[in-house]
Amino acid sequence: MTGLDVMENVRHYRAIASLCRQAATFRPVQRISLLTQAGEWEQRALVELEGYLGTLNGYHGSEM
């Protein structure tokens, strides 16, 4: 996967997280669920980005 692909995925995940946060503003009954989902999408973005950056730096996940 190229850096552009990774950045597009990160942008997509963060856009979904933003929509969840916006929806939470207008749906108080679902607020906690929507904010939880937003956090999960943000986490996906971080994992995607860290995974890509880790491959650039030669990290393969077995060193921790």
Contacts in CASP RR format, 6 or more apart in sequence:
PFRMAT RR
TARGET T0000
AUTHOR 0000-0000-0000
METHOD contacts of the structure
MODEL  1
MTGLDVMENVRHYRAIASLCRQAATFRPVQRISLLTQAGEWEQRALVELE
GYLGTLNGYHGSEM
1 52 0 8 1.000
3 52 0 8 1.000
6 48 0 8 1.000
6 49 0 8 1.000
6 52 0 8 1.000
9 45 0 8 1.000
9 48 0 8 1.000
10 45 0 8 1.000
10 48 0 8 1.000
10 49 0 8 1.000
13 41 0 8 1.000
13 42 0 8 1.000
13 44 0 8 1.000
13 45 0 8 1.000
13 48 0 8 1.000
14 41 0 8 1.000
14 42 0 8 1.000
14 45 0 8 1.000
16 41 0 8 1.000
17 37 0 8 1.000
17 38 0 8 1.000
17 39 0 8 1.000
17 41 0 8 1.000
17 42 0 8 1.000
17 45 0 8 1.000
18 38 0 8 1.000
20 34 0 8 1.000
20 35 0 8 1.000
20 37 0 8 1.000
20 38 0 8 1.000
20 39 0 8 1.000
20 41 0 8 1.000
21 34 0 8 1.000
21 35 0 8 1.000
21 38 0 8 1.000
23 30 0 8 1.000
23 34 0 8 1.000
24 30 0 8 1.000
24 31 0 8 1.000
24 34 0 8 1.000
24 35 0 8 1.000
24 38 0 8 1.000
27 34 0 8 1.000
END
